[in-house]
Amino acid sequence: MAPSKSGKKSTSTVSYKDALKAGLVCGVVVLILAIIVTRAWQDGTAFGFAFLYAGVAFVAVSGVACILNWVMRNDTQNDDQTYPVLR
């Protein structure tokens, strides 16, 4: 059976905007959990640390997602897909 030639190229990457959205979601989750765990409503310092933790989580998750996205976009190992995946 001959491989089908479709006009649309499949990609295994997401946009950088989606990577930042994932980082934002993780940052908000970390912020909520940090406020609860540190009981930030009782102390201003703990409230500041909760925002610091959320910022670090946002940067870390967004950074890793963007790096992995960049790696997958520049991957040339599987360009020739004229053969079955499992030979």
N, C-alpha and C positions, 0 to 999 in steps of 0.2 A: 504494500500500500504506500503510495507516494505521500510525502508530507504536504499538508495544506499550506498554501501561501496566502495568508491573510494580510490585509493592508495595515492592520494595527499591530504595532510591536508591543509585546507584553513587557512590563518592567516590574521589577521586584522592589522598587524604592517608593518612598512617600515623599511628599514635598517638605521643604524645610519649615514651612508654616505649620504643618502637622506635628513636626518634631517639637516646635516651640509650644504648641498647644498641649502636648503630652507633658512637657516640663512645667507648664503653668498648672495643669491639673495636679501633678505631684507636689508642686510647691504649695498649693492651697490645702491639700490633704495634710501635708507636713505642718503647715501653720495651724490648722485646727487641732491636730493631735498634740502639737507642742504647747498650745494654749491650755489644753486640758491637762496634759501631764505635768507641766510646770506650775499649774494654777496661777497663770499670768494675771488674772484679775485681782490678785492680792498684792502683786509687786510689779513696779514699773520696769525693774531690771529684767525680770523673767519675761515680761512682755516684749522687751527689746530683743532678748535672746530668741524668742519664738519667731520673730520676723527675720532674724539672722539665719536661723535654721531653715526657714522657708526659702529664703534667698539662695542659700547654698544648695538646697535640694533642686530648685529651679535651674540654676546654672549647671549643676552636675548632670541632671537628667537631660536637659536640652543639649548640652555639650556632647554627651555620649551618643545621643540619638542623631545629632548632626554629623558626628564623625562616622558612625556606622552607615548613615545614609550616603556620605561622600565616598566611603569605601565601596559600597555596593554600586554606586553610579560609575565608578572608575574600574569596576571589575571586568576584565576582558577574558577571563578564563572560559566562560560559557557562551561566547559569541556565536560559535558555530553550533546551531541546534538542529542540524539536518539529520541527526541520528537519534534513536530513542534514548531516553535517560538511562534506562536499565538495558544494557546490551545482553 
